Amino acid sequence: MAPVTGALVAVLGATCGLGLALVFAGLTGRRVLPVVDLAAGEASLTKATTKFGTVLLTATIVLAITRWPVAAVLSGAAALAAPRIVGGRAARERTIARTEAIATWTEMVRDSITAASGLEEAISATAAVAPAAIRREVKLLVSRLERQSLAPSLIAFGQDLAHPSGDLVVAALTIAARTEASDLSSLLSRLADAIRGEARMRIRVEVGRTRVRTASKVILGVVVATITLLALLNRDYLEVYGDAAGQVALLVIGGIFGLGGWLLVRMGELDMPERFTARSGAMGR
């Protein structure tokens, strides 16, 4: 009956933890579980399936070795959170690159306005030479301009970029398209300087938070290595966690480590500003 009791305690503990996480999400407005966007395409679905398979495989292996349900749950949660702790550098570098690319493209549009006969022609002239980080979005914008007017195309372009700095540029170009602003070149210059300054700020912050991310990786590596060595070389030391009370204690310890890991991840992240055009869609009205 002991294994059944331990499994029941583990299930109840995991359910309680999930309930607390959902309450926290409701109070703070944050997501605690990854959201799979099926409309994003097959790539997103494949990534989610791979992540789920990795979590399930890790939990199954740990359960087979230890016979501890709580250890399986905690190891699955660790496998789910590990990419955020040890990875994420490519995504951060991509954000910085897109910020700089938006600034460069803004300057291209500004320079093309003087040589082109209108704003649409200036935007179309940048399609072939747009920065690689946003070239696909710019080509989609030029393609839309062949079928619809400038303002709706720019709004869709802002949605494709999904970037606060891109929203500023889209807003300026949309206002210029509707009111025929006479000082658009000067406005685009100021926007480009501000966006490039934001990119430099992000680089400085990224360098400053490298120490926190390194500490997170070291702590994770030490914890995983210690538990693995104890499980392989000194199982008697971990026997105290084998009964129901031990599983509850293990759940509490795992929760404390999880909270500490989450705080370390939050300390190392740099949140993007809220996108004002994506919130209301007022520009399209």
KOLGU-406957 format. One record per residue (C-alpha): x, y, z negated; residue in three letters. Coordinates in steps of 0.05 Angstrom, whole numbers. Layout:
<nodes>
{east=X | north=Y | up=Z | lodo=ALA}
...
</nodes>
This chain:
<nodes>
{east=0 | north=0 | up=0 | lodo=MET}
{east=59 | north=47 | up=-10 | lodo=ALA}
{east=72 | north=58 | up=64 | lodo=PRO}
{east=-2 | north=72 | up=75 | lodo=VAL}
{east=-3 | north=121 | up=18 | lodo=THR}
{east=59 | north=155 | up=43 | lodo=GLY}
{east=30 | north=161 | up=113 | lodo=ALA}
{east=-35 | north=189 | up=85 | lodo=LEU}
{east=4 | north=241 | up=44 | lodo=VAL}
{east=45 | north=259 | up=106 | lodo=ALA}
{east=-17 | north=269 | up=148 | lodo=VAL}
{east=-51 | north=311 | up=94 | lodo=LEU}
{east=12 | north=352 | up=86 | lodo=GLY}
{east=20 | north=364 | up=160 | lodo=ALA}
{east=-54 | north=384 | up=165 | lodo=THR}
{east=-45 | north=432 | up=107 | lodo=CYS}
{east=16 | north=462 | up=140 | lodo=GLY}
{east=-20 | north=470 | up=206 | lodo=LEU}
{east=-78 | north=504 | up=171 | lodo=GLY}
{east=-31 | north=553 | up=137 | lodo=LEU}
{east=2 | north=567 | up=204 | lodo=ALA}
{east=-65 | north=582 | up=236 | lodo=LEU}
{east=-84 | north=628 | up=179 | lodo=VAL}
{east=-18 | north=665 | up=187 | lodo=PHE}
{east=-30 | north=671 | up=262 | lodo=ALA}
{east=-100 | north=699 | up=250 | lodo=GLY}
{east=-75 | north=751 | up=201 | lodo=LEU}
{east=-15 | north=773 | up=242 | lodo=THR}
{east=-40 | north=763 | up=312 | lodo=GLY}
{east=20 | north=720 | up=331 | lodo=ARG}
{east=20 | north=653 | up=367 | lodo=ARG}
{east=47 | north=595 | up=327 | lodo=VAL}
{east=40 | north=543 | up=383 | lodo=LEU}
{east=64 | north=548 | up=455 | lodo=PRO}
{east=10 | north=565 | up=505 | lodo=VAL}
{east=10 | north=526 | up=570 | lodo=VAL}
{east=-14 | north=569 | up=628 | lodo=ASP}
{east=-39 | north=520 | up=680 | lodo=LEU}
{east=-50 | north=577 | up=729 | lodo=ALA}
{east=24 | north=591 | up=728 | lodo=ALA}
{east=36 | north=531 | up=771 | lodo=GLY}
{east=67 | north=462 | up=771 | lodo=GLU}
{east=133 | north=487 | up=743 | lodo=ALA}
{east=101 | north=510 | up=677 | lodo=SER}
{east=63 | north=445 | up=670 | lodo=LEU}
{east=126 | north=404 | up=683 | lodo=THR}
{east=165 | north=444 | up=632 | lodo=LYS}
{east=110 | north=435 | up=580 | lodo=ALA}
{east=106 | north=360 | up=595 | lodo=THR}
{east=182 | north=353 | up=587 | lodo=THR}
{east=181 | north=390 | up=522 | lodo=LYS}
{east=124 | north=347 | up=495 | lodo=PHE}
{east=161 | north=284 | up=517 | lodo=GLY}
{east=225 | north=306 | up=482 | lodo=THR}
{east=187 | north=321 | up=417 | lodo=VAL}
{east=150 | north=255 | up=420 | lodo=LEU}
{east=213 | north=215 | up=435 | lodo=LEU}
{east=252 | north=249 | up=378 | lodo=THR}
{east=196 | north=236 | up=328 | lodo=ALA}
{east=189 | north=164 | up=350 | lodo=THR}
{east=264 | north=150 | up=343 | lodo=ILE}
{east=267 | north=181 | up=274 | lodo=VAL}
{east=205 | north=143 | up=251 | lodo=LEU}
{east=234 | north=78 | up=276 | lodo=ALA}
{east=300 | north=90 | up=239 | lodo=ILE}
{east=274 | north=118 | up=173 | lodo=THR}
{east=202 | north=93 | up=168 | lodo=ARG}
{east=185 | north=161 | up=140 | lodo=TRP}
{east=125 | north=197 | up=173 | lodo=PRO}
{east=145 | north=264 | up=145 | lodo=VAL}
{east=215 | north=257 | up=174 | lodo=ALA}
{east=185 | north=242 | up=242 | lodo=ALA}
{east=140 | north=304 | up=239 | lodo=VAL}
{east=198 | north=348 | up=216 | lodo=LEU}
{east=245 | north=321 | up=270 | lodo=SER}
{east=192 | north=333 | up=323 | lodo=GLY}
{east=183 | north=404 | up=299 | lodo=ALA}
{east=258 | north=414 | up=299 | lodo=ALA}
{east=263 | north=388 | up=371 | lodo=ALA}
{east=208 | north=438 | up=390 | lodo=LEU}
{east=242 | north=497 | up=357 | lodo=ALA}
{east=315 | north=480 | up=374 | lodo=ALA}
{east=314 | north=513 | up=443 | lodo=PRO}
{east=295 | north=579 | up=412 | lodo=ARG}
{east=351 | north=574 | up=361 | lodo=ILE}
{east=408 | north=549 | up=404 | lodo=VAL}
{east=384 | north=576 | up=471 | lodo=GLY}
{east=348 | north=637 | up=499 | lodo=GLY}
{east=410 | north=672 | up=524 | lodo=ARG}
{east=391 | north=664 | up=597 | lodo=ALA}
{east=322 | north=694 | up=584 | lodo=ALA}
{east=352 | north=754 | up=547 | lodo=ARG}
{east=403 | north=766 | up=603 | lodo=GLU}
{east=347 | north=760 | up=654 | lodo=ARG}
{east=307 | north=814 | up=617 | lodo=THR}
{east=367 | north=861 | up=617 | lodo=ILE}
{east=381 | north=846 | up=691 | lodo=ALA}
{east=308 | north=861 | up=709 | lodo=ARG}
{east=310 | north=926 | up=670 | lodo=THR}
{east=372 | north=949 | up=708 | lodo=GLU}
{east=342 | north=925 | up=774 | lodo=ALA}
{east=279 | north=967 | up=763 | lodo=ILE}
{east=323 | north=1028 | up=751 | lodo=ALA}
{east=363 | north=1014 | up=814 | lodo=THR}
{east=300 | north=1003 | up=856 | lodo=TRP}
{east=270 | north=1068 | up=829 | lodo=THR}
{east=332 | north=1105 | up=854 | lodo=GLU}
{east=325 | north=1069 | up=921 | lodo=MET}
{east=254 | north=1093 | up=928 | lodo=VAL}
{east=276 | north=1164 | up=909 | lodo=ARG}
{east=331 | north=1164 | up=961 | lodo=ASP}
{east=286 | north=1135 | up=1014 | lodo=SER}
{east=232 | north=1187 | up=1005 | lodo=ILE}
{east=274 | north=1242 | up=1037 | lodo=THR}
{east=289 | north=1199 | up=1098 | lodo=ALA}
{east=221 | north=1167 | up=1107 | lodo=ALA}
{east=156 | north=1199 | up=1129 | lodo=SER}
{east=117 | north=1178 | up=1067 | lodo=GLY}
{east=117 | north=1139 | up=1002 | lodo=LEU}
{east=93 | north=1074 | up=1035 | lodo=GLU}
{east=149 | north=1078 | up=1086 | lodo=GLU}
{east=200 | north=1092 | up=1031 | lodo=ALA}
{east=177 | north=1031 | up=992 | lodo=ILE}
{east=178 | north=987 | up=1054 | lodo=SER}
{east=249 | north=1009 | up=1069 | lodo=ALA}
{east=273 | north=981 | up=1002 | lodo=THR}
{east=248 | north=910 | up=1014 | lodo=ALA}
{east=311 | north=884 | up=1047 | lodo=ALA}
{east=360 | north=916 | up=998 | lodo=VAL}
{east=322 | north=911 | up=932 | lodo=ALA}
{east=361 | north=883 | up=873 | lodo=PRO}
{east=359 | north=807 | up=870 | lodo=ALA}
{east=325 | north=806 | up=802 | lodo=ALA}
{east=262 | north=838 | up=829 | lodo=ILE}
{east=269 | north=826 | up=904 | lodo=ARG}
{east=212 | north=776 | up=906 | lodo=ARG}
{east=164 | north=825 | up=873 | lodo=GLU}
{east=185 | north=881 | up=920 | lodo=VAL}
{east=174 | north=838 | up=981 | lodo=LYS}
{east=105 | north=819 | up=955 | lodo=LEU}
{east=90 | north=893 | up=947 | lodo=LEU}
{east=110 | north=908 | up=1018 | lodo=VAL}
{east=68 | north=850 | up=1042 | lodo=SER}
{east=7 | north=877 | up=1005 | lodo=ARG}
{east=17 | north=945 | up=1036 | lodo=LEU}
{east=3 | north=915 | up=1104 | lodo=GLU}
{east=-67 | north=894 | up=1081 | lodo=ARG}
{east=-90 | north=945 | up=1029 | lodo=GLN}
{east=-78 | north=1015 | up=1005 | lodo=SER}
{east=-19 | north=1039 | up=963 | lodo=LEU}
{east=-51 | north=1046 | up=894 | lodo=ALA}
{east=-80 | north=976 | up=888 | lodo=PRO}
{east=-15 | north=947 | up=916 | lodo=SER}
{east=26 | north=984 | up=863 | lodo=LEU}
{east=-20 | north=960 | up=807 | lodo=ILE}
{east=-10 | north=888 | up=830 | lodo=ALA}
{east=65 | north=902 | up=835 | lodo=PHE}
{east=64 | north=923 | up=761 | lodo=GLY}
{east=29 | north=858 | up=743 | lodo=GLN}
{east=82 | north=818 | up=781 | lodo=ASP}
{east=139 | north=854 | up=745 | lodo=LEU}
{east=106 | north=846 | up=677 | lodo=ALA}
{east=156 | north=895 | up=648 | lodo=HIS}
{east=143 | north=959 | up=607 | lodo=PRO}
{east=194 | north=999 | up=648 | lodo=SER}
{east=161 | north=974 | up=712 | lodo=GLY}
{east=95 | north=1001 | up=685 | lodo=ASP}
{east=125 | north=1071 | up=680 | lodo=LEU}
{east=149 | north=1070 | up=751 | lodo=VAL}
{east=83 | north=1042 | up=777 | lodo=VAL}
{east=45 | north=1096 | up=739 | lodo=ALA}
{east=89 | north=1151 | up=769 | lodo=ALA}
{east=83 | north=1124 | up=840 | lodo=LEU}
{east=8 | north=1113 | up=833 | lodo=THR}
{east=-3 | north=1184 | up=809 | lodo=ILE}
{east=41 | north=1210 | up=865 | lodo=ALA}
{east=1 | north=1169 | up=916 | lodo=ALA}
{east=-65 | north=1197 | up=892 | lodo=ARG}
{east=-46 | north=1270 | up=878 | lodo=THR}
{east=12 | north=1279 | up=927 | lodo=GLU}
{east=61 | north=1302 | up=874 | lodo=ALA}
{east=112 | north=1351 | up=901 | lodo=SER}
{east=168 | north=1336 | up=852 | lodo=ASP}
{east=168 | north=1260 | up=856 | lodo=LEU}
{east=242 | north=1254 | up=869 | lodo=SER}
{east=260 | north=1290 | up=805 | lodo=SER}
{east=210 | north=1248 | up=766 | lodo=LEU}
{east=239 | north=1183 | up=794 | lodo=LEU}
{east=309 | north=1206 | up=776 | lodo=SER}
{east=290 | north=1219 | up=704 | lodo=ARG}
{east=254 | north=1152 | up=700 | lodo=LEU}
{east=314 | north=1115 | up=729 | lodo=ALA}
{east=361 | north=1148 | up=678 | lodo=ASP}
{east=314 | north=1130 | up=621 | lodo=ALA}
{east=306 | north=1058 | up=644 | lodo=ILE}
{east=381 | north=1049 | up=653 | lodo=ARG}
{east=391 | north=1078 | up=583 | lodo=GLY}
{east=342 | north=1025 | up=557 | lodo=GLU}
{east=384 | north=971 | up=591 | lodo=ALA}
{east=447 | north=997 | up=557 | lodo=ARG}
{east=412 | north=999 | up=490 | lodo=MET}
{east=390 | north=926 | up=499 | lodo=ARG}
{east=462 | north=906 | up=514 | lodo=ILE}
{east=486 | north=939 | up=450 | lodo=ARG}
{east=432 | north=907 | up=409 | lodo=VAL}
{east=447 | north=839 | up=441 | lodo=GLU}
{east=520 | north=845 | up=421 | lodo=VAL}
{east=501 | north=866 | up=350 | lodo=GLY}
{east=455 | north=806 | up=340 | lodo=ARG}
{east=503 | north=754 | up=367 | lodo=THR}
{east=528 | north=742 | up=296 | lodo=ARG}
{east=458 | north=725 | up=271 | lodo=VAL}
{east=447 | north=676 | up=329 | lodo=ARG}
{east=515 | north=644 | up=316 | lodo=THR}
{east=498 | north=635 | up=243 | lodo=ALA}
{east=432 | north=602 | up=262 | lodo=SER}
{east=468 | north=552 | up=307 | lodo=LYS}
{east=520 | north=536 | up=254 | lodo=VAL}
{east=466 | north=524 | up=201 | lodo=ILE}
{east=425 | north=480 | up=247 | lodo=LEU}
{east=487 | north=440 | up=267 | lodo=GLY}
{east=509 | north=429 | up=195 | lodo=VAL}
{east=440 | north=408 | up=172 | lodo=VAL}
{east=430 | north=359 | up=229 | lodo=VAL}
{east=501 | north=330 | up=222 | lodo=ALA}
{east=493 | north=321 | up=146 | lodo=THR}
{east=426 | north=286 | up=151 | lodo=ILE}
{east=451 | north=241 | up=207 | lodo=THR}
{east=514 | north=220 | up=170 | lodo=LEU}
{east=475 | north=206 | up=106 | lodo=LEU}
{east=424 | north=165 | up=144 | lodo=ALA}
{east=478 | north=124 | up=178 | lodo=LEU}
{east=530 | north=117 | up=123 | lodo=LEU}
{east=495 | north=126 | up=56 | lodo=ASN}
{east=422 | north=106 | up=61 | lodo=ARG}
{east=419 | north=94 | up=-14 | lodo=ASP}
{east=428 | north=169 | up=-26 | lodo=TYR}
{east=363 | north=182 | up=13 | lodo=LEU}
{east=322 | north=126 | up=-18 | lodo=GLU}
{east=290 | north=176 | up=-66 | lodo=VAL}
{east=249 | north=202 | up=-7 | lodo=TYR}
{east=221 | north=134 | up=9 | lodo=GLY}
{east=158 | north=136 | up=-34 | lodo=ASP}
{east=98 | north=182 | up=-32 | lodo=ALA}
{east=127 | north=233 | up=-80 | lodo=ALA}
{east=191 | north=234 | up=-41 | lodo=GLY}
{east=154 | north=246 | up=24 | lodo=GLN}
{east=118 | north=306 | up=-7 | lodo=VAL}
{east=185 | north=333 | up=-32 | lodo=ALA}
{east=215 | north=323 | up=37 | lodo=LEU}
{east=156 | north=360 | up=68 | lodo=LEU}
{east=167 | north=419 | up=21 | lodo=VAL}
{east=242 | north=420 | up=35 | lodo=ILE}
{east=230 | north=416 | up=109 | lodo=GLY}
{east=180 | north=473 | up=105 | lodo=GLY}
{east=231 | north=517 | up=68 | lodo=ILE}
{east=284 | north=502 | up=121 | lodo=PHE}
{east=233 | north=515 | up=176 | lodo=GLY}
{east=214 | north=582 | up=146 | lodo=LEU}
{east=288 | north=601 | up=140 | lodo=GLY}
{east=300 | north=581 | up=212 | lodo=GLY}
{east=241 | north=621 | up=236 | lodo=TRP}
{east=266 | north=683 | up=199 | lodo=LEU}
{east=335 | north=675 | up=230 | lodo=LEU}
{east=304 | north=670 | up=299 | lodo=VAL}
{east=262 | north=732 | up=287 | lodo=ARG}
{east=323 | north=770 | up=263 | lodo=MET}
{east=359 | north=753 | up=328 | lodo=GLY}
{east=302 | north=770 | up=376 | lodo=GLU}
{east=289 | north=836 | up=410 | lodo=LEU}
{east=216 | north=848 | up=423 | lodo=ASP}
{east=194 | north=881 | up=487 | lodo=MET}
{east=151 | north=944 | up=481 | lodo=PRO}
{east=77 | north=935 | up=493 | lodo=GLU}
{east=55 | north=944 | up=565 | lodo=ARG}
{east=4 | north=999 | up=568 | lodo=PHE}
{east=-22 | north=985 | up=639 | lodo=THR}
{east=-32 | north=911 | up=627 | lodo=ALA}
{east=-73 | north=926 | up=566 | lodo=ARG}
{east=-129 | north=965 | up=597 | lodo=SER}
{east=-123 | north=963 | up=672 | lodo=GLY}
{east=-145 | north=1035 | up=672 | lodo=ALA}
{east=-102 | north=1053 | up=730 | lodo=MET}
{east=-144 | north=1010 | up=775 | lodo=GLY}
{east=-208 | north=1046 | up=757 | lodo=ARG}
</nodes>
